[in-house]
Amino acid sequence: MYLNRLRIERLRCLQNVDLVPDPALNLLIGGNGAGKTSVLEALHCLSNGRSFRSGGQENLIARGAESFTVFGELTAADGLGHSLGFERQRSGWRGRLDGNDVLTLGEFARSLSVICFEPQSHELISGAGEGRRRLLDLALFHVEPSYLQSWRRFQRALKQRNAALRDRAYARNAEVWELPLAESGETLSAMRSDWCLALEPLIQRSLAQLLPELGEAALRWRRGWDAEQPLQQALAESRERDRELGYTVRGPQRGDLRIEFSEGGGRYELSRGQQKLAALALLLASASAMQGKGGVSPIIALDDLPSELDQEKQAACLRWCTELNAQLWVTGTQMPVGLSEWPRSHAQFHVEQGRVTALL
């Protein structure tokens, strides 16, 4: 899939931007604070309704404006064209797909997948498990048609059980929600585990290119409760402790993905630079798995690539993206030196004070 038009209005410093992207590679070059990252944020909003940056999403709205909008024309993997529109107001959001309003972000997000590597991506390795679970969930959302339904069923049961745990008057209701929580949780965890099995050889290959000094890598999935125990039994055993804490301790909401190295230990032994490279390897492997298993070719956005990777690692990353045949968006204050090996077409844009100009 690739975008063949991107229009942005009133998002941060971008007042009125209208781009005709290249299907292969798009370079956004400009000084610090010019608005390059904001273009990638707009891409991300068109994919799932939010920025990859932390903070309230209303902060994306330009100063003095009441809303921002992002519009895109998309060519899907099957060659069919689609139009996407997203508006964020301070009071809510509105999405449109092929001229029709959509009611849920899930319905809106299914049409476009964007994977983004940015300066804070090291937290994907060093941070809490929530970020790694989100990466798995987003991939499965796009490749497994039943995944969203299972995820929603689990979240609904988890919310109800937690509410019952916190309310002494209805504490017995916690037990009522354990069966639906266990059924949906087992399904969710099985899909995550299968996905990690498909992901492991791909991340081993990407890490061999980006972090060869750490030796052979292994991917470990921890499902969030004892591996030999049914979830319903685990929930029953932890019920009293859960009542004391006011939330459910065991289950897929505690699942986590870990990368271990034969020469470098775990995530806490890695330097900041190594954490970034491991995160990039995980993102590229996820994109490859999505393409191989589900036929989904996500758009890949690489923010500030020249300052994040040296020339050798830039070239390795771009070779991987070439194999994926994915549309690529790269930002930087200067032309990435690793692009000397880029074999396909590209477009270049100059970004300055919120204005984006195509260069011939």
RODO-2510 file (C-alpha; in nm, 4 decimals, decimal comma):
residues 360
     n   res          X          Y          Z
     1     m     0,0000     0,0000     0,0000
     2     y     0,1127     0,3565    -0,0545
     3     l    -0,0176     0,7099    -0,0353
     4     n    -0,0327     0,9064    -0,3605
     5     r    -0,1607     1,2246    -0,1946
     6     l    -0,1333     1,3721     0,1539
     7     r    -0,3015     1,6943     0,2645
     8     i    -0,2543     1,8427     0,6125
     9     e    -0,4266     2,1453     0,7643
    10     r    -0,3663     2,3135     1,1011
    11     l    -0,1536     2,0366     1,2553
    12     r     0,1121     2,1947     1,4774
    13     c     0,3026     2,4385     1,2498
    14     l     0,1618     2,2878     0,9272
    15     q    -0,1169     2,5206     0,8185
    16     n    -0,1793     2,4036     0,4626
    17     v     0,0355     2,1259     0,3159
    18     d    -0,0510     1,9321     0,0000
    19     l     0,1939     1,6615    -0,1128
    20     v     0,2106     1,4188    -0,4034
    21     p     0,4345     1,1451    -0,2595
    22     d     0,6474     0,8956    -0,4467
    23     p     0,5298     0,5335    -0,4123
    24     a     0,8797     0,4260    -0,3039
    25     l     1,0712     0,6898    -0,1057
    26     n     0,9931     1,0384     0,0236
    27     l     1,2639     1,2563     0,1794
    28     l     1,1732     1,5460     0,4077
    29     i     1,4785     1,7685     0,4544
    30     g     1,4917     2,0802     0,6716
    31     g     1,6230     2,2396     0,9892
    32     n     1,5298     2,1502     1,3426
    33     g     1,1768     2,2563     1,4321
    34     a     1,0797     2,3094     1,0677
    35     g     0,7866     2,0650     1,0794
    36     k     0,9364     1,7440     0,9380
    37     t     0,8266     1,5244     1,2272
    38     s     0,4803     1,6814     1,2151
    39     v     0,4347     1,5402     0,8646
    40     l     0,5052     1,1926     1,0044
    41     e     0,2632     1,2605     1,2894
    42     a    -0,0025     1,3383     1,0296
    43     l     0,0721     1,0044     0,8607
    44     h     0,0352     0,8275     1,1940
    45     c    -0,2964     1,0025     1,2636
    46     l    -0,4244     0,8870     0,9265
    47     s    -0,3337     0,5338     1,0299
    48     n    -0,4785     0,5113     1,3825
    49     g    -0,6085     0,8502     1,4906
    50     r    -0,3174     0,9483     1,7144
    51     s     0,0425     1,0667     1,7057
    52     f     0,3351     0,8433     1,7964
    53     r     0,4477     1,1174     2,0361
    54     s     0,3285     1,1129     2,3948
    55     g     0,0975     1,3816     2,5293
    56     g    -0,2603     1,4830     2,4698
    57     q    -0,3692     1,4511     2,1102
    58     e    -0,5351     1,7916     2,1260
    59     n    -0,1801     1,9337     2,1403
    60     l    -0,1508     1,8517     1,7700
    61     i    -0,4011     2,1262     1,6886
    62     a    -0,2291     2,4429     1,5679
    63     r    -0,2308     2,7400     1,8019
    64     g    -0,5496     2,9420     1,7615
    65     a    -0,7287     2,6684     1,5631
    66     e    -1,0204     2,4511     1,6746
    67     s    -0,9210     2,1364     1,4856
    68     f    -0,6740     1,9791     1,2447
    69     t    -0,7462     1,7603     0,9437
    70     v    -0,5439     1,5048     0,7484
    71     f    -0,6576     1,3687     0,4130
    72     g    -0,4964     1,0935     0,2098
    73     e    -0,5486     0,9079    -0,1155
    74     l    -0,4308     0,5503    -0,0843
    75     t    -0,3556     0,2698    -0,3270
    76     a    -0,4084    -0,0583    -0,1412
    77     a    -0,2200    -0,3851    -0,1906
    78     d    -0,4935    -0,5092    -0,4251
    79     g    -0,4476    -0,2023    -0,6470
    80     l    -0,7773    -0,0420    -0,5455
    81     g    -0,7872     0,3258    -0,4493
    82     h    -0,9307     0,4623    -0,1242
    83     s    -0,9684     0,8019     0,0373
    84     l    -0,9125     0,8632     0,4079
    85     g    -0,9953     1,1701     0,6109
    86     f    -0,9336     1,2384     0,9785
    87     e    -1,0295     1,5425     1,1846
    88     r    -0,9355     1,5961     1,5467
    89     q    -1,1294     1,8563     1,7433
    90     r    -1,0698     1,9475     2,1044
    91     s    -1,3912     1,7661     2,1909
    92     g    -1,3454     1,4533     1,9805
    93     w    -1,2647     1,3155     1,6355
    94     r    -1,4267     1,2386     1,3032
    95     g    -1,3125     0,9923     1,0396
    96     r    -1,4208     0,9258     0,6832
    97     l    -1,3417     0,6332     0,4552
    98     d    -1,4248     0,6561     0,0854
    99     g    -1,6621     0,9436     0,1567
   100     n    -1,8507     0,7690     0,4399
   101     d    -1,8345     0,8451     0,8108
   102     v    -1,6777     0,5761     1,0306
   103     l    -1,7989     0,5139     1,3839
   104     t    -1,4937     0,3548     1,5470
   105     l    -1,1188     0,4028     1,5245
   106     g    -1,0892     0,0304     1,4584
   107     e    -1,2940     0,0625     1,1416
   108     f    -1,0950     0,3687     1,0369
   109     a    -0,7502     0,2241     1,1110
   110     r    -0,7935    -0,1000     0,9170
   111     s    -0,7292     0,0699     0,5808
   112     l    -0,3766     0,1980     0,6503
   113     s    -0,0817     0,0719     0,8546
   114     v     0,2133     0,2958     0,9460
   115     i     0,5224     0,1788     1,1355
   116     c     0,7364     0,4608     1,2750
   117     f     1,0938     0,4704     1,4037
   118     e     1,1708     0,7928     1,5913
   119     p     1,4179     0,9231     1,8527
   120     q     1,2205     0,7788     2,1453
   121     s     1,1878     0,4329     1,9898
   122     h     1,4501     0,2973     2,2296
   123     e     1,1670     0,2875     2,4865
   124     l     1,0185     0,0031     2,2835
   125     i     1,3078    -0,2040     2,4228
   126     s     1,3887    -0,0346     2,7542
   127     g     1,0368     0,0682     2,8556
   128     a     0,7376    -0,1124     3,0014
   129     g     0,5663    -0,3987     2,8220
   130     e     0,2721    -0,1833     2,7104
   131     g     0,4610    -0,0519     2,4072
   132     r     0,5669    -0,3990     2,2951
   133     r     0,2136    -0,5353     2,3412
   134     r     0,0787    -0,2452     2,1367
   135     l     0,3171    -0,3265     1,8515
   136     l     0,2015    -0,6890     1,8485
   137     d    -0,1634    -0,5892     1,8759
   138     l    -0,1425    -0,3425     1,5866
   139     a     0,0234    -0,6004     1,3632
   140     l    -0,2326    -0,8681     1,4486
   141     f    -0,5149    -0,6188     1,4036
   142     h    -0,4119    -0,5796     1,0388
   143     v    -0,3400    -0,9454     0,9548
   144     e    -0,5930    -1,1414     1,1656
   145     p    -0,9568    -1,0458     1,0881
   146     s    -1,0851    -1,1884     1,4191
   147     y    -0,8232    -1,0275     1,6410
   148     l    -1,0013    -0,6985     1,7086
   149     q    -1,3184    -0,8780     1,8194
   150     s    -1,1211    -1,1007     2,0581
   151     w    -0,9287    -0,8016     2,1943
   152     r    -1,2468    -0,6031     2,2559
   153     r    -1,4162    -0,8984     2,4274
   154     f    -1,1174    -0,9410     2,6557
   155     q    -1,0943    -0,5694     2,7397
   156     r    -1,4655    -0,5573     2,8230
   157     a    -1,4417    -0,8572     3,0592
   158     l    -1,1232    -0,7196     3,2190
   159     k    -1,2856    -0,3822     3,2820
   160     q    -1,5926    -0,5445     3,4425
   161     r    -1,3871    -0,7741     3,6659
   162     n    -1,1651    -0,4858     3,7803
   163     a    -1,4720    -0,2748     3,8589
   164     a    -1,6160    -0,5589     4,0679
   165     l    -1,2848    -0,6057     4,2510
   166     r    -1,2851    -0,2403     4,3567
   167     d    -1,6501    -0,2351     4,4702
   168     r    -1,6905    -0,4252     4,7964
   169     a    -2,0673    -0,4395     4,7550
   170     y    -2,0325    -0,6301     4,4289
   171     a    -1,7076    -0,8170     4,4967
   172     r    -1,8726    -1,1516     4,4202
   173     n    -1,9299    -1,0352     4,0623
   174     a    -1,5574    -1,0634     3,9993
   175     e    -1,5967    -1,4397     3,9806
   176     v    -1,8779    -1,4052     3,7250
   177     w    -1,6425    -1,2359     3,4777
   178     e    -1,3626    -1,4890     3,5091
   179     l    -1,4978    -1,7340     3,2512
   180     p    -1,5421    -1,4796     2,9663
   181     l    -1,2122    -1,3185     3,0673
   182     a    -1,0349    -1,6548     3,0543
   183     e    -1,1908    -1,7612     2,7237
   184     s    -1,1092    -1,4394     2,5416
   185     g    -0,7724    -1,4118     2,7149
   186     e    -0,6623    -1,7600     2,6083
   187     t    -0,7605    -1,6817     2,2480
   188     l    -0,5768    -1,3487     2,2557
   189     s    -0,2635    -1,4991     2,4048
   190     a    -0,2564    -1,7893     2,1563
   191     m    -0,2653    -1,5468     1,8623
   192     r     0,0124    -1,3375     2,0178
   193     s     0,2248    -1,6464     2,0787
   194     d     0,1796    -1,7698     1,7199
   195     w     0,2737    -1,4253     1,5921
   196     c     0,5959    -1,4267     1,7951
   197     l     0,6899    -1,7640     1,6455
   198     a     0,6521    -1,6146     1,2967
   199     l     0,8403    -1,3014     1,4050
   200     e     1,1459    -1,4700     1,5596
   201     p     1,3380    -1,5708     1,2423
   202     l     1,2748    -1,2282     1,0935
   203     i     1,4043    -1,0382     1,3939
   204     q     1,7045    -1,2699     1,4134
   205     r     1,7845    -1,1745     1,0548
   206     s     1,7356    -0,8012     1,1102
   207     l     1,9425    -0,8053     1,4307
   208     a     2,2205    -0,9933     1,2526
   209     q     2,2472    -0,6926     1,0202
   210     l     2,2030    -0,4151     1,2765
   211     l     2,3588    -0,5615     1,5957
   212     p     2,5855    -0,8500     1,4911
   213     e     2,8221    -0,7894     1,7847
   214     l     2,5579    -0,9160     2,0315
   215     g     2,5494    -1,2646     1,8826
   216     e     2,2446    -1,4811     1,8210
   217     a     1,9115    -1,3361     1,9322
   218     a     1,6106    -1,5146     2,0786
   219     l     1,2549    -1,3869     2,1110
   220     r     1,0715    -1,4778     2,4317
   221     w     0,6970    -1,4331     2,4760
   222     r     0,5676    -1,4263     2,8334
   223     r     0,1924    -1,4564     2,8267
   224     g     0,1222    -1,2972     3,1676
   225     w     0,0508    -1,6023     3,3860
   226     d     0,2039    -1,9444     3,4511
   227     a     0,2752    -2,1197     3,1237
   228     e     0,1314    -2,4549     3,2369
   229     q    -0,1825    -2,3183     3,4005
   230     p    -0,5248    -2,2425     3,2452
   231     l    -0,6097    -1,8750     3,2790
   232     q    -0,9389    -1,9406     3,4575
   233     q    -0,7537    -2,1329     3,7294
   234     a    -0,4944    -1,8553     3,7580
   235     l    -0,7703    -1,5955     3,8000
   236     a    -0,9427    -1,8006     4,0698
   237     e    -0,6188    -1,8472     4,2639
   238     s    -0,5347    -1,4762     4,2550
   239     r    -0,8873    -1,3525     4,3309
   240     e    -0,8265    -1,2544     4,6931
   241     r    -0,4995    -1,0804     4,6116
   242     d    -0,6698    -0,9020     4,3219
   243     r    -0,9408    -0,7770     4,5589
   244     e    -0,6772    -0,6296     4,7880
   245     l    -0,5053    -0,4564     4,4960
   246     g    -0,8235    -0,3580     4,3102
   247     y    -0,7190    -0,4949     3,9707
   248     t    -0,6461    -0,8203     3,7861
   249     v    -0,2836    -0,9265     3,8231
   250     r    -0,2678    -1,2257     3,5867
   251     g    -0,3613    -1,2399     3,2207
   252     p    -0,2692    -1,1152     2,8717
   253     q    -0,2725    -0,7542     2,9949
   254     r     0,0588    -0,8465     3,1620
   255     g     0,2054    -1,0277     2,8605
   256     d     0,5439    -0,9162     2,7342
   257     l     0,7884    -0,9680     2,4512
   258     r     1,1591    -0,9925     2,5328
   259     i     1,4686    -1,0054     2,3128
   260     e     1,7703    -1,1880     2,4539
   261     f     2,1209    -1,2017     2,3080
   262     s     2,3855    -1,4703     2,3429
   263     e     2,6593    -1,2077     2,3847
   264     g     2,4820    -0,9041     2,5238
   265     g     2,2382    -1,0211     2,7889
   266     g     1,8965    -0,8592     2,8142
   267     r     1,7533    -0,5158     2,7451
   268     y     1,9000    -0,3521     3,0572
   269     e     2,2570    -0,4353     2,9482
   270     l     2,2196    -0,2558     2,6151
   271     s     2,3433     0,0977     2,5557
   272     r     2,0976     0,3622     2,4365
   273     g     2,2296     0,3251     2,0812
   274     q     2,1919    -0,0521     2,0934
   275     q     1,8382    -0,0172     2,2272
   276     k     1,7519     0,2020     1,9273
   277     l     1,8962    -0,0499     1,6839
   278     a     1,7111    -0,3351     1,8559
   279     a     1,3873    -0,1335     1,8341
   280     l     1,4473    -0,0669     1,4640
   281     a     1,5132    -0,4382     1,4067
   282     l     1,1867    -0,5235     1,5823
   283     l     0,9902    -0,2699     1,3759
   284     l     1,1384    -0,3901     1,0451
   285     a     1,0783    -0,7534     1,1373
   286     s     0,7163    -0,6693     1,2257
   287     a     0,6675    -0,5048     0,8867
   288     s     0,8123    -0,8130     0,7147
   289     a     0,5878    -1,0467     0,9138
   290     m     0,2805    -0,8404     0,8285
   291     q     0,3669    -0,8622     0,4613
   292     g     0,4490    -1,2324     0,4697
   293     k     0,1571    -1,3514     0,6809
   294     g    -0,1177    -1,1096     0,5962
   295     g    -0,0164    -0,9525     0,2663
   296     v    -0,0102    -0,6125     0,4384
   297     s     0,2735    -0,3808     0,3373
   298     p     0,2826    -0,1036     0,5983
   299     i     0,4168     0,2417     0,5247
   300     i     0,7483     0,2897     0,7081
   301     a     0,8414     0,6278     0,8578
   302     l     1,1984     0,6906     0,9760
   303     d     1,2295     1,0148     1,1708
   304     d     1,5670     1,1924     1,1758
   305     l     1,7442     0,8943     1,0220
   306     p     2,0881     1,0588     0,9672
   307     s     2,1308     1,1470     1,3352
   308     e     1,9989     0,8130     1,4636
   309     l     2,2056     0,5727     1,2485
   310     d     2,5562     0,5767     1,1054
   311     q     2,6108     0,5259     0,7323
   312     e     2,6492     0,1491     0,7525
   313     k     2,3328     0,1025     0,9589
   314     q     2,1409     0,3449     0,7355
   315     a     2,2324     0,1356     0,4334
   316     a     2,1321    -0,1891     0,6092
   317     c     1,7968    -0,0403     0,7107
   318     l     1,7258     0,0922     0,3620
   319     r     1,8184    -0,2424     0,2019
   320     w     1,5601    -0,4095     0,4225
   321     c     1,2977    -0,1518     0,3224
   322     t     1,3827    -0,2091    -0,0441
   323     e     1,3116    -0,5803    -0,0028
   324     l     0,9787    -0,4979     0,1598
   325     n     0,8811    -0,2820    -0,1374
   326     a     0,7151    -0,0501     0,1139
   327     q     0,6556     0,3215     0,0803
   328     l     0,9212     0,4929     0,2886
   329     w     0,9184     0,8387     0,4527
   330     v     1,2519     0,9665     0,5849
   331     t     1,3251     1,2943     0,7637
   332     g     1,6600     1,4603     0,8317
   333     t     1,8453     1,7881     0,8456
   334     q     2,0496     1,6650     0,5502
   335     m     2,0404     1,3946     0,2852
   336     p     2,1042     1,0526     0,4489
   337     v     2,4365     0,9205     0,3221
   338     g     2,2982     0,5673     0,3233
   339     l     2,0743     0,6605     0,0314
   340     s     2,3652     0,6282    -0,2087
   341     e     2,2571     0,2644    -0,2537
   342     w     1,8848     0,3358    -0,2962
   343     p     1,7817     0,1617    -0,6220
   344     r     1,4269     0,2910    -0,6682
   345     s     1,2560     0,6223    -0,7398
   346     h     1,2222     0,8948    -0,4783
   347     a     1,0749     1,2377    -0,4123
   348     q     1,2392     1,5104    -0,2091
   349     f     1,0671     1,7857    -0,0114
   350     h     1,2144     2,0885     0,1637
   351     v     1,0493     2,1765     0,4951
   352     e     1,0859     2,5241     0,6421
   353     q     0,8665     2,7017     0,9001
   354     g     0,5739     2,4703     0,8361
   355     r     0,5899     2,4983     0,4570
   356     v     0,6670     2,1888     0,2507
   357     t     0,7967     2,2373    -0,1018
   358     a     0,8637     1,9640    -0,3576
   359     l     1,2114     1,9745    -0,5094
   360     l     1,2721     1,8723    -0,8679
***
